[in-house]
Amino acid sequence: MEKPTSNNPMHGITLKKILEDLEAFYGFDTLGELINIKCFNDNPSIKSSLTFLRKTDWARKKVEELYIKTLPKLNA
């Protein structure tokens, strides 16, 4: 019997993939404007942002919400 497909748009997507897609689409300058967190505004990198977001639930939630809003544009 097949497993039912998930209706969750975040199912199976890693935080690293989310961050890489958002950075490629917006760049860190715009990400820093959309979500005002230090890891996007002060010497940003994927690695440092991942470290911060993995430890900080409220910031990760904001990034995930932005990703969901941006997803239709990424797939266009």
Sequence and secondary structure as in RCSB ss.txt:
>XXXX:A:sequence
MEKPTSNNPMHGITLKKILEDLEAFYGFDTLGELINIKCFNDNPSIKSSLTFLRKTDWARKKVEELYIKTLPKLN
A
>XXXX:A:secstr
        TTTT  HHHHHHHHHHHHHHHHHHHHS  HHHHSS  HHHHHHHHHH HHHHHHHHHHHHHHHHHHT
 
